[in-house]
């Protein structure tokens, strides 16, 4: 973090200094885990599901932090006491970003593909300026300010992924990091149980476009009518991407290779060049185009963008992560999270890989969460799609996902083509007994369904 005195921090967060000199400076890392605390840093004591951060303030003090941000004084430790530590964290991040006039903030949101696209953007622009980009999916009211606080006086780009569960969430995050470039990838059905409809989701995602600062650029998906309709929500420059013929950054002739990786002709203005992605799944074309348009908005040339896309590789784990075991079984680990759109995309990639290899395909699917009243219908539709795509075997895990199995059965699956089990242990037992060399296995579910542990176990079997 850039150097800021404790007195300045207390002023901006509305806190009270206890046991600390106002002139003492924080110039180290801001952390919420005392194990990561270090000299000159700041520890934020947040309540957790199992522990209270205040129990670790002493540990952070011993590790050398200048001060801790707390909601009560802690004996023997320098503290800034506030009413709401989470809000204070955001206020501090807002202060730091405001003191970095040379920083270009890139904000992005969407119902699916945010983290993969964030990783792509960072890989494209990092060679052209110091870039801060969160690891994994740090896109909420805690992870977002922690990411922003990593920026320093030499940082040129901050890539800020923004998630939303409620109206106003993205507006709040944009208040911390006002975006020079705002990208909306898509409007799907993720969190529809919270928002009630896709139109409401579009309203929430469009908060990012409304927050683009004067002189900035809004980047919109021309292939998604709800996203394209956000054009009216800004007076700033609008750039579009997609396969639509009028998109500013466009893909033509999309094809998948034998590993399920897309190739296409990239068009930007008068430029045209062939790009072969290193990512699995046709849905990565849209992610790549969104990232390319952001890179174009911040000044990269079409040639630099095409070169960067071709060399970019997957970064975040459990997102269409393909591993071939020593016994010839291929595991596609996409178990970080799931919604109907991302499951459909993953299934199509599975089928493409299986077809290219002449391999037997398995879809191991768990529950998709936060779908509200549409949950049963959406799960049923996925089961029917599995049959229509001619996936060879379907294994459904967990009671919440059972409508996938029922939908497949009603669509025409019979015998052991589709199976349902209650637990991950039962699923693992079935897979271990029936997988054979050459099989391709997709593991996909919402994070809370914990199928990532199943994918990890399948991969451990090769060791």
VMD Tcl script that draws the C-alpha trace (Angstrom):
set ca {
  {0.00 0.00 0.00}
  {1.12 3.59 -0.53}
  {2.26 5.22 2.72}
  {-0.61 6.66 4.75}
  {-0.42 7.86 8.36}
  {-2.63 6.36 11.04}
  {-4.08 9.81 11.67}
  {-5.13 10.10 8.03}
  {-6.63 6.63 8.10}
  {-8.58 7.41 11.27}
  {-9.95 10.59 9.68}
  {-11.14 8.90 6.49}
  {-12.70 5.87 8.23}
  {-14.19 7.85 11.14}
  {-12.14 5.89 13.67}
  {-10.62 6.48 17.09}
  {-6.91 5.95 17.65}
  {-6.03 3.79 20.68}
  {-2.43 3.09 21.61}
  {-1.00 4.43 18.36}
  {0.80 7.62 17.31}
  {-1.22 9.48 14.62}
  {2.04 10.05 12.74}
  {2.81 6.31 12.52}
  {2.75 5.21 8.90}
  {1.16 2.19 7.25}
  {3.20 1.27 4.17}
  {2.94 -2.51 4.16}
  {0.25 -4.97 3.18}
  {-3.36 -4.66 4.35}
  {-4.56 -8.14 5.39}
  {-7.50 -9.90 7.02}
  {-5.49 -13.03 7.87}
  {-3.04 -12.53 10.72}
  {-0.79 -15.22 9.23}
  {-0.08 -12.83 6.34}
  {0.59 -9.84 8.62}
  {3.98 -8.18 8.40}
  {6.04 -5.10 9.27}
  {4.41 -1.78 8.43}
  {1.11 -3.36 7.52}
  {-2.48 -3.06 8.68}
  {-4.60 -5.92 10.00}
  {-8.39 -5.73 9.62}
  {-10.22 -7.65 12.35}
  {-13.34 -9.05 10.71}
  {-15.84 -11.46 12.24}
  {-15.79 -14.87 10.54}
  {-18.03 -17.91 10.46}
  {-15.89 -19.72 13.01}
  {-13.50 -17.13 14.44}
  {-13.39 -13.45 15.38}
  {-10.53 -11.48 13.88}
  {-10.12 -9.62 17.16}
  {-8.71 -12.84 18.66}
  {-5.72 -12.45 16.32}
  {-4.97 -8.75 16.71}
  {-2.18 -9.59 19.18}
  {-0.65 -12.01 16.68}
  {-0.70 -9.33 13.99}
  {0.92 -6.86 16.39}
  {3.70 -9.33 17.13}
  {4.19 -9.76 13.38}
  {4.95 -6.04 13.13}
  {1.84 -4.36 11.76}
  {1.67 -0.65 12.37}
  {-1.98 -0.79 13.43}
  {-5.10 -2.94 13.39}
  {-8.54 -1.83 12.25}
  {-10.99 -3.05 14.90}
  {-14.45 -2.51 16.33}
  {-13.15 -2.50 19.91}
  {-9.88 -1.68 21.63}
  {-7.48 -4.57 22.16}
  {-5.09 -4.29 25.12}
  {-1.45 -4.09 24.13}
  {-2.13 -3.48 20.43}
  {-2.29 -0.24 18.43}
  {-5.80 0.06 16.98}
  {-8.08 2.29 14.99}
  {-11.52 1.56 16.41}
  {-14.49 1.90 14.05}
  {-18.16 0.96 14.06}
  {-17.91 -1.26 10.96}
  {-14.51 -2.70 9.99}
  {-15.69 -3.91 6.59}
  {-16.97 -0.46 5.61}
  {-13.79 1.11 6.96}
  {-11.76 -1.21 4.73}
  {-13.65 0.12 1.72}
  {-13.18 3.73 2.85}
  {-9.43 3.18 3.16}
  {-9.22 1.65 -0.31}
  {-11.15 4.60 -1.74}
  {-8.63 6.99 -0.18}
  {-5.65 5.11 -1.62}
  {-7.12 4.93 -5.14}
  {-7.91 8.67 -5.04}
  {-4.21 9.36 -4.42}
  {-3.12 7.49 -7.55}
  {-4.06 9.80 -10.45}
  {-1.97 7.76 -12.90}
  {-3.92 4.57 -12.17}
  {-6.29 3.21 -14.83}
  {-9.07 1.21 -13.20}
  {-10.64 -1.52 -15.33}
  {-13.90 -2.83 -13.88}
  {-15.68 -5.89 -15.18}
  {-18.79 -7.84 -14.33}
  {-21.08 -10.47 -15.81}
  {-23.11 -13.51 -14.84}
  {-20.36 -15.87 -15.96}
  {-16.76 -15.72 -17.11}
  {-15.66 -12.83 -14.88}
  {-12.62 -14.44 -13.33}
  {-11.33 -16.03 -16.53}
  {-11.75 -12.73 -18.38}
  {-10.08 -10.83 -15.56}
  {-7.10 -13.18 -15.88}
  {-7.04 -12.68 -19.65}
  {-7.12 -8.88 -19.37}
  {-4.24 -8.94 -16.90}
  {-2.15 -11.12 -19.19}
  {-2.79 -8.84 -22.15}
  {-1.91 -5.54 -20.46}
  {0.77 -6.56 -17.93}
  {3.63 -6.32 -20.48}
  {2.70 -2.65 -21.00}
  {2.49 -1.46 -17.42}
  {2.56 -2.64 -13.81}
  {-0.77 -4.37 -13.21}
  {-2.67 -5.34 -10.06}
  {-5.22 -8.11 -10.58}
  {-6.76 -10.27 -7.86}
  {-5.97 -13.94 -7.59}
  {-9.05 -16.12 -7.97}
  {-12.43 -14.49 -7.51}
  {-11.86 -11.56 -5.13}
  {-14.94 -9.67 -6.29}
  {-16.95 -8.77 -3.19}
  {-17.01 -6.04 -0.56}
  {-13.96 -7.56 1.18}
  {-11.84 -8.93 -1.64}
  {-12.36 -5.89 -3.84}
  {-10.88 -3.27 -1.49}
  {-8.08 -5.65 -0.50}
  {-7.14 -5.86 -4.17}
  {-7.32 -2.09 -4.63}
  {-5.01 -1.59 -1.64}
  {-2.26 -3.51 -3.45}
  {-1.87 -0.61 -5.89}
  {1.20 1.60 -5.47}
  {2.56 4.76 -7.05}
  {4.08 2.67 -9.87}
  {0.90 0.73 -10.68}
  {-0.52 1.56 -14.09}
  {-3.53 -0.77 -14.28}
  {-5.92 -2.13 -11.67}
  {-8.21 -4.89 -12.93}
  {-11.24 -5.05 -10.64}
  {-13.68 -7.94 -10.93}
  {-17.09 -7.03 -9.50}
  {-19.79 -9.43 -8.39}
  {-23.33 -8.63 -7.27}
  {-25.95 -10.35 -5.15}
  {-28.11 -7.27 -4.59}
  {-28.98 -4.02 -6.30}
  {-26.38 -1.42 -5.43}
  {-23.50 -3.85 -4.84}
  {-21.64 -2.82 -7.99}
  {-22.35 0.86 -7.36}
  {-20.70 0.43 -3.95}
  {-17.64 -1.30 -5.42}
  {-17.33 1.35 -8.15}
  {-17.35 4.00 -5.43}
  {-14.15 2.41 -4.14}
  {-12.52 2.09 -7.58}
  {-14.18 4.41 -10.14}
  {-13.65 2.64 -13.49}
  {-11.95 4.27 -16.47}
  {-13.04 1.22 -18.48}
  {-16.18 -0.76 -17.61}
  {-16.83 -4.18 -19.18}
  {-20.10 -6.13 -18.96}
  {-19.68 -9.66 -20.30}
  {-23.19 -11.07 -20.19}
  {-26.47 -11.22 -18.31}
  {-27.42 -14.79 -17.43}
  {-29.34 -16.45 -14.64}
  {-26.68 -16.57 -11.94}
  {-28.21 -15.30 -8.64}
  {-31.63 -15.04 -10.27}
  {-33.06 -16.28 -6.98}
  {-31.84 -13.03 -5.42}
  {-32.80 -10.68 -8.25}
  {-36.03 -12.26 -9.46}
  {-35.46 -11.90 -13.22}
  {-32.79 -11.49 -15.87}
  {-33.99 -7.95 -16.48}
  {-33.29 -7.12 -12.85}
  {-29.85 -8.74 -13.15}
  {-29.22 -6.47 -16.15}
  {-30.15 -3.42 -14.06}
  {-27.63 -4.49 -11.41}
  {-24.82 -5.28 -13.86}
  {-25.42 -1.98 -15.68}
  {-24.49 -0.06 -12.55}
  {-20.90 -0.54 -13.74}
  {-21.60 1.26 -17.00}
  {-23.23 4.17 -15.18}
  {-20.08 4.50 -13.05}
  {-17.58 4.88 -15.93}
  {-15.71 8.13 -15.30}
  {-15.72 11.05 -17.76}
  {-13.39 10.33 -20.65}
  {-13.64 6.59 -20.06}
  {-15.02 3.72 -22.12}
  {-17.89 1.26 -21.70}
  {-17.28 -2.16 -23.23}
  {-20.45 -4.08 -24.09}
  {-21.26 -7.52 -25.49}
  {-23.04 -6.98 -28.81}
  {-24.28 -10.61 -28.79}
  {-26.27 -10.18 -25.57}
  {-29.26 -7.86 -26.08}
  {-29.52 -7.01 -22.41}
  {-25.89 -5.94 -22.34}
  {-26.06 -4.11 -25.67}
  {-29.04 -2.18 -24.29}
  {-26.82 -0.67 -21.58}
  {-25.45 1.76 -24.16}
  {-28.08 4.28 -23.04}
  {-26.75 4.20 -19.48}
  {-23.59 6.16 -20.23}
  {-22.52 9.29 -22.07}
  {-18.98 7.98 -22.44}
  {-17.45 6.16 -25.41}
  {-18.95 2.72 -26.10}
  {-17.00 -0.16 -27.68}
  {-18.72 -3.44 -28.54}
  {-17.49 -6.99 -28.99}
  {-18.92 -10.26 -30.22}
  {-19.65 -12.22 -33.34}
  {-22.25 -9.68 -34.49}
  {-21.20 -8.13 -37.82}
  {-21.28 -4.59 -36.43}
  {-19.19 -5.28 -33.31}
  {-16.08 -3.11 -32.95}
  {-14.01 -6.15 -31.93}
  {-15.27 -9.22 -33.73}
  {-14.62 -12.95 -34.17}
  {-15.33 -14.82 -37.38}
  {-15.10 -18.49 -38.32}
  {-14.91 -19.93 -34.80}
  {-13.67 -23.54 -34.77}
  {-12.59 -25.93 -32.00}
  {-9.46 -28.04 -32.25}
  {-9.16 -31.60 -30.99}
  {-8.60 -30.36 -27.44}
  {-11.73 -28.20 -27.48}
  {-9.76 -24.96 -27.83}
  {-11.28 -22.28 -30.07}
  {-9.61 -20.59 -33.00}
  {-11.03 -17.64 -34.92}
  {-10.24 -14.65 -37.08}
  {-9.97 -11.51 -34.94}
  {-11.17 -8.26 -36.51}
  {-10.41 -4.85 -35.01}
  {-10.99 -1.97 -37.41}
  {-8.95 -2.70 -40.54}
  {-6.92 -5.37 -38.75}
  {-7.58 -9.07 -39.23}
  {-5.53 -11.88 -37.73}
  {-5.91 -15.51 -36.78}
  {-5.96 -16.40 -33.09}
  {-5.71 -19.85 -31.48}
  {-6.67 -19.75 -27.80}
  {-5.14 -22.01 -25.16}
  {-8.44 -22.24 -23.26}
  {-10.99 -25.06 -23.49}
  {-14.54 -24.24 -24.57}
  {-16.19 -22.12 -27.23}
  {-17.49 -19.75 -24.55}
  {-13.92 -18.48 -24.13}
  {-14.29 -16.69 -27.46}
  {-16.61 -14.14 -25.85}
  {-14.29 -13.81 -22.84}
  {-11.32 -13.27 -25.17}
  {-13.17 -10.65 -27.22}
  {-14.19 -8.78 -24.07}
  {-10.58 -8.79 -22.85}
  {-9.35 -7.72 -26.29}
  {-11.75 -4.77 -26.36}
  {-10.60 -3.62 -22.93}
  {-6.98 -3.84 -24.09}
  {-7.89 -1.82 -27.19}
  {-9.61 0.79 -25.00}
  {-6.44 1.31 -22.92}
  {-4.22 1.71 -25.98}
  {-2.87 -1.65 -27.10}
  {-2.58 -2.17 -30.85}
  {-4.56 -4.92 -32.62}
  {-1.29 -6.74 -33.30}
  {-0.34 -6.67 -29.61}
  {-3.80 -7.91 -28.68}
  {-3.76 -10.81 -31.13}
  {-0.31 -11.87 -29.97}
  {-1.35 -11.64 -26.33}
  {-4.51 -13.69 -26.81}
  {-2.60 -16.46 -28.55}
  {-0.04 -16.71 -25.75}
  {-2.41 -16.36 -22.77}
  {-2.93 -19.43 -20.58}
  {-5.38 -20.41 -17.83}
  {-4.48 -18.98 -14.43}
  {-7.26 -19.61 -11.89}
  {-7.82 -23.20 -10.79}
  {-10.92 -25.36 -11.35}
  {-12.08 -23.45 -14.43}
  {-12.10 -25.80 -17.43}
  {-8.79 -27.16 -16.15}
  {-7.92 -30.18 -18.30}
  {-5.61 -32.90 -16.96}
  {-4.85 -36.27 -18.53}
  {-4.10 -38.98 -15.99}
  {-1.40 -41.56 -16.52}
  {-4.08 -44.19 -17.12}
  {-5.50 -42.22 -20.07}
  {-8.55 -40.75 -18.31}
  {-8.93 -37.00 -18.91}
  {-10.48 -34.89 -16.14}
  {-11.99 -31.49 -16.90}
  {-12.18 -29.71 -13.55}
  {-14.72 -26.88 -13.81}
  {-16.05 -27.24 -10.29}
  {-15.30 -23.75 -9.00}
  {-18.85 -22.59 -9.65}
  {-21.85 -23.16 -11.91}
  {-24.94 -21.56 -13.37}
  {-27.09 -22.74 -16.29}
  {-25.12 -20.77 -18.88}
  {-21.71 -21.98 -17.73}
  {-22.91 -25.59 -17.45}
  {-24.24 -25.52 -21.00}
  {-20.94 -24.13 -22.25}
  {-18.93 -26.74 -20.35}
  {-21.09 -29.59 -21.69}
  {-20.56 -28.41 -25.27}
  {-16.80 -28.32 -24.69}
  {-16.91 -31.84 -23.23}
  {-18.72 -33.13 -26.31}
  {-16.30 -31.38 -28.67}
  {-13.31 -32.98 -26.97}
  {-14.95 -36.39 -26.88}
  {-15.92 -36.21 -30.54}
  {-12.43 -35.17 -31.61}
  {-10.87 -38.05 -29.68}
  {-13.53 -40.63 -30.34}
  {-13.76 -40.93 -26.56}
  {-16.50 -41.83 -24.11}
  {-17.74 -38.73 -22.26}
  {-18.92 -38.35 -18.67}
  {-20.75 -35.37 -17.20}
  {-20.54 -35.35 -13.40}
  {-22.87 -32.59 -12.28}
  {-23.88 -31.15 -8.93}
  {-26.37 -28.53 -7.86}
  {-26.55 -25.02 -9.32}
  {-27.41 -22.66 -6.47}
  {-29.29 -19.35 -6.14}
  {-31.76 -20.04 -8.95}
  {-34.83 -19.35 -6.83}
  {-38.17 -20.51 -8.19}
  {-36.55 -21.53 -11.49}
  {-34.22 -24.07 -9.88}
  {-36.13 -27.27 -10.71}
  {-36.81 -26.09 -14.27}
  {-33.20 -25.09 -14.91}
  {-31.81 -28.36 -13.54}
  {-34.32 -30.35 -15.58}
  {-33.25 -28.46 -18.73}
  {-29.61 -29.32 -18.14}
  {-30.47 -33.02 -17.89}
  {-32.35 -32.88 -21.17}
  {-29.45 -31.05 -22.82}
  {-27.03 -33.77 -21.71}
  {-29.12 -36.30 -23.64}
  {-29.49 -34.08 -26.70}
  {-25.75 -33.50 -26.84}
  {-25.26 -37.28 -26.70}
  {-23.01 -37.28 -23.65}
  {-22.36 -40.96 -22.98}
  {-22.75 -41.01 -19.20}
  {-24.36 -38.63 -16.72}
  {-23.68 -38.82 -13.00}
  {-25.73 -36.45 -10.83}
  {-24.53 -35.81 -7.27}
  {-26.64 -34.48 -4.40}
  {-30.35 -34.11 -3.72}
  {-30.47 -30.52 -4.99}
  {-29.25 -31.64 -8.41}
  {-31.60 -34.61 -8.75}
  {-33.86 -32.85 -11.31}
  {-30.92 -33.07 -13.75}
  {-31.17 -36.87 -13.55}
  {-34.95 -36.77 -13.84}
  {-34.79 -34.45 -16.85}
  {-32.32 -36.76 -18.61}
  {-34.53 -39.74 -17.91}
  {-37.60 -38.00 -19.30}
  {-35.66 -36.92 -22.38}
  {-34.86 -40.50 -23.27}
  {-31.93 -41.63 -21.17}
  {-32.36 -45.09 -19.68}
  {-30.47 -47.92 -18.05}
  {-27.16 -46.77 -16.61}
  {-26.66 -43.85 -18.99}
  {-27.80 -41.53 -16.18}
  {-27.21 -42.24 -12.52}
  {-27.98 -40.36 -9.33}
  {-26.09 -40.60 -6.03}
  {-26.53 -38.68 -2.79}
  {-22.91 -38.18 -1.83}
  {-19.49 -37.39 -3.25}
  {-18.19 -40.64 -1.77}
  {-20.75 -42.67 -3.72}
  {-19.90 -40.76 -6.89}
  {-16.21 -41.40 -6.47}
  {-16.82 -45.10 -5.87}
  {-18.91 -45.38 -9.05}
  {-16.36 -43.50 -11.14}
  {-13.43 -45.53 -9.86}
  {-15.22 -48.74 -10.75}
  {-16.38 -47.71 -14.22}
  {-13.89 -45.25 -15.72}
  {-11.62 -46.66 -18.38}
  {-8.67 -45.45 -20.43}
  {-9.61 -42.74 -22.89}
  {-12.69 -41.49 -21.03}
  {-13.20 -37.74 -20.70}
  {-14.84 -36.61 -17.43}
  {-16.32 -33.16 -16.78}
  {-16.89 -32.22 -13.11}
  {-19.13 -29.16 -12.69}
  {-21.24 -27.66 -9.90}
  {-21.73 -24.58 -7.76}
  {-18.95 -24.05 -5.26}
  {-21.08 -24.91 -2.23}
  {-21.83 -28.35 -3.68}
  {-18.12 -29.12 -3.12}
  {-17.62 -31.24 -6.22}
  {-14.17 -29.73 -6.48}
  {-13.13 -32.29 -3.86}
  {-14.39 -35.02 -6.20}
  {-12.31 -33.64 -9.07}
  {-9.27 -33.42 -6.77}
  {-9.78 -37.04 -5.73}
  {-9.98 -38.17 -9.35}
  {-6.73 -36.39 -10.07}
  {-5.06 -37.86 -6.99}
  {-5.90 -41.30 -8.35}
  {-3.28 -40.81 -11.07}
  {-0.44 -40.35 -8.57}
}
mol new
graphics top color blue
foreach p $ca { graphics top sphere $p radius 0.5 }
foreach p [lrange $ca 0 end-1] q [lrange $ca 1 end] { graphics top cylinder $p $q radius 0.2 }
display resetview
